[in-house]
Amino acid sequence: MDHSESHYFVPQPSYWPIVGSFGLFCLLGGFALLLNDESLIGGYASGVGLLVFVGMLFGWFGTVVRESRGGRYNDQVDASFRWGMGWFIFSEVMFFAAFFAALFYVRNFAVPWLGGSGDKGIAHQLWPSFHAAWPLLSLPDAQHFTVAKEGMEAWGLPALNTLILLSSGAAVTWAHWGLKNDRRRQLIIGLTLTVALGVLFLFFQGHEYWDAYTLKNLRLSSGIYGSTFFMLTGFHGAHVTIGAIMLFVILMRSAMGHFTPTNHFAFEAVSWYWHFVDVVWLGLFVFVYLL
């Protein structure tokens, strides 16, 4: 079936979803065992699950690449892929929206209530000496928490990382222009820059986490400020890691000549994801670091 045919391509039944489910079961089950101090069994189960899951990704996406390269996808299939990627990014938007909503609720409702403000400010009677301020470093009951020394600054590594991610977004857009105009050299250089900037972002974020742990004593156990900070920035860092891996795969495929100016949805899907990661970081920089 070539690309111009009007029939919608339906692939043969695949075993990859079962393999992926087994890998995720082992990975998450092993992680649960690790949390319950079953380090030996949990470590082996998590390792096996991770290997199986990564193998599934290579196998399943490899099948899709071969189908695409074999001319089996037409415009209808292309449209379904675009809708699928669009809904996936929407689910990611809602994922981060939940964490931003939690941050908003804590800063604007829960902490002021504990400090004696608002209709529910009677909770202040439980800890009369508590002073409500953000970042929340003075905890109402610090007995079971790790008290942080200070909050995270915006005008340092976070500002530099903002510049890095914005530059990476410009680089991947420049690479896209090169692909659409059949300038292979521009495509390769742009993707290489994007991947390098993504790795650089992760390096600086790791350095920032090291400073937070060693210099500021800020941990996940540092109350709601530490929890929201590491949950938001940590999940974003995980998304940057995944995006950088996907961009590297696209770079390798571009070097092999897999894409044409009119047929390159895989590139577009990954670039959409990368721009989403950029936008989320802008929200993090404003609401977690700056305000």
N, C-alpha and C positions, 0 to 999 in steps of 0.2 A: 504494500500500500504506500503510495507516495504522498507527499505533503499536500498536493492539490486535490486529493479525493475528498468527497463530502462525507464519507462514512466516518462515524466516531469510533476511534480505536479502543477496543476493550481488551485488556491484557488477559493472559491465562491466569487461573488461580495461583496465588503465590504463598509460599510457606514463610516468607520473611516476617509477616506480622506475628506469627507464633514464636519465631526465634526472638524477635524483639521483646515480646511479652515475657518470655522466659528470662532473658537478660535483665530486664527491669525488675522482675520479681527477685532474682538473686541479688541484684545490686541494692535494692531498697531493704530487702530482708536482712542482708548482711550488715547494712548500715544500722538497722534497728538493733541487731545483736551487739554491734559495737557500742551503741549507746547504753546497753545493759551489761557492759563489762564482759561480754563474750568475745574477747579480742581475737582469739585464734580462729574459731569457726566464722565469726563475722568478717574477719579480714579476708579469708579464703573465698567466702561467698561473694563479698563485694568485688574482689578481683576478678573472679570468674564471670560475674554478671557484667562488669564493665567491658571485659574482652568480648563477650558474646554480643553485647549491645553495639560496640564499635564495629565488630564484624558484620552485624546486620546492616549498619549504615552503609558500609562499603558495598555489601552485596546488593542491597535494595536500590541505592542510588546508582550503582553501576548498571543495574538492569534498566533503569529509567534512561540513563545516558545512552546505552546501546539502542534502545527503542527510538530515542530522538535522533540519533545519528543514522539509524536505519530508515529514516523517512516515514515513520509510522504516525507521526503527530501532525494533524492539520490544524486549521484555525479554531475549530471547535475544541479540540484538546488544549490548545494554547489558552483559550479563554477560560477553560475550567481550571487550569493551573493558576491563572492570574486571580480568579476568584478565591481559590484555595489559599493562596499566599496572602491575599488581602484579609481574609477572615482569620488566618493565623496571626497576622500582625495586630488585628483588632483584639484578639484574645490576649496578646501580650500587653497591649495598651490597658486593658481592664486589670490585668495582673498587677501592673505597677500603680494603677489608679487606686487599688485597694491599699497599698502601702502609703501612698501619698495621703489618702483619706485618713488612715490611722494617725499619721503625723499631724494632720490638721486637727483631728479630734483631740489629740493629746495636748497640743500647744494651746488651742483656743477654748477648750472645755475642761478636760480632766485636771490639768495642772492648776488653772485658776480656781477651780472648785476646791482643790486641796489647800490652796492658799487663802481661802475664805471669801472668794468673789462669787457673784451670781446666786441663783436660787438654791443651789446645792452647796453653798459655801459652808454649811454647817459641819462639813467634814473637817474643817480647819480645827475644830475642837479636839480632834484626835491627836494632832501634832501642832500645838499652839506656837511653837518656835519655828515652824516651817515657813520659808520664804519662797514664794512661787516666782521663778524666773527661768528663762530659757537662754542657753542650754541648762538643763536641770542637772546641776552638779551637787547641790545640797539636797539630799534625799530625805523624805519624811521619816523613814526607818531604814537606816543604812546598815543594820546588823548583818543582813544576809546578802549584801551587794558589794561590788567592788567600786569604791568611790573614785571617780575620775578627778584629776587635778584641774583640768581646764578643757574647754571645748575646742573644736577644730576651726582653724582659720580658713578664710576664703582666699586671701591674696597670697598664695604660695603655690604649692603643688596643685591644689584644685584649679586655680586660675590657669596654670600652665597646661594642665590636662584638658581644660576647656578649649584652649587654643589648639592643642594637638588634635582633639576630636573634630573640631570645626575644619581644620586643615585636611584631615583625612576625608571628610565629606566632600570637600572641594576636589580632592585628588581622585576619588572614585567617580565623581561627575565628569571630570576631565578625561578619565579613562573611557567613560561611556561615550563621550563625544568622539573619541578616537575610534572606538568600535563602530559607531554608526557611520563614520566617514571612511571606514576601511583603512585606518592608519594603525597598523598593528604595533608599531614601535610605541606610539603614544599610549595605546591600551596597556601594554606590558609595563611601561614605566609608571603609569598612573596606578595600576593595581599593586605594583611593588611598593610604591610610596604609601599606599593605603594600609597594606599589611604591616609595613615597618612602623608607621605611626600608631597603629593599634597595639602592637607589641610594646612600643615605648610608653603608651598610656598605661598598660598593665604593669610595667616596671615601676613607674612613678606611683601607681596606686599601691603596689606592694610596699614601696618605701614609706608611703604615708601611713599604711597600717602598722608598720614597724615602729614608726614614731608615736602613733597613737597608743600602742601597747607599752612601749618602753619609757617614753617621756611623759605622756599625759595620763597613763594608767587607765585609758579608756578601753573597756571590754564590752562584750555582749552582756555581761553580768553587771554593767554599770547603770542599772535602772533603765527607764524608758528612753533616755537620750542615747545611750549606747546601743540599745536594741534597735531603735529606728535607724540610727546612723549605719550600723553594719548590715542590717537587712536590706536597706535601699541601695547602698553603695556596693555591697557584696553581690547581690543579685544582678546589678548592672554590670559589675566586673565579669560575672559569669557570662552574661550576654555578649560583652565585648570579646571574651575568649572564644565563644562559639562563632561570632561573626568573623573574627580574624581567621579562624580555621576554614570557614566557608570561603572567605575571600582568597585564601591561599590555594584551595582546591580550584576555584575559578581561574586563578592566575596560571596554575598548571595546565588547565584545559585550554586557556587562551594561548599559551605557548605551543600547545599541540595543534592549534588551528581549528578548535571545535566550533567556534562561533562565526557567524556571518553578520553583516550589517542589518539584515532583515530577520534573522533567526537567532536570538540570544536571550531567551527568557530567563535561563538560569542565572545569567549575569544580572539581569534586571531584578530578579527576586532577591538576590543577595544584597544588591545595592539598596533596595527598599529597606531591607532589614537593618543595614548599616545606618541609613539616615534615621530610622526609628531610634536606634541606639543613641545617635547624636542628640536627638530631640529630648530623649529621657534624661540625658546627662545635663542638658541646659536646665531642665526642671530641678534636678538634684542640686546643681550649683546654686540656683536662686533660693530654693526653699530649705535645703539642708545646710548649706555653707553660708550664704550671704545674708539671709534674713534671720 
